[in-house]
């Protein structure tokens, strides 16, 4: 499963998630990048525990539609994952 996929399936959270994604192409790209790197880390057997903790916060912020906070947290996740 994807590290940043939300567990909640409610229409409300889906709508807010769409708003965050729809309002910023940069957020979408960062999410794709983080997903790809996390998937590779998982395949390589690397420890994703810190990233998974942040994933929960990311999901909450996304549900709440907090675009700036989502982007800042994605930047932190990408830094942890060593994205270039």
C-alpha positions, 0 to 999 in steps of 0.5 A: 500500500502507498505510504500516503494513502488515507485510510478514511473513505469519507466523501468529506475527506476525499473532497478536502484531499482533492482541494489540496491536490487541485490547488497546487501542482507542487503538492501533487508533484511532491506527493508523487516524489515522496511516494516513489522514494518511500516505495523504493525505501520499502523495497530496499528494507530501509526504516520508514518509521519516521516517515510513517509517523509524519504520514498520519499528520499529513493525512490529517492536514490534507483532510483539513485542507491546510495547503501550506502546512501540507506542503511544508510537511511534504518538504520535511518528508522529502528531506528525510527521504533524501530527495534531490 
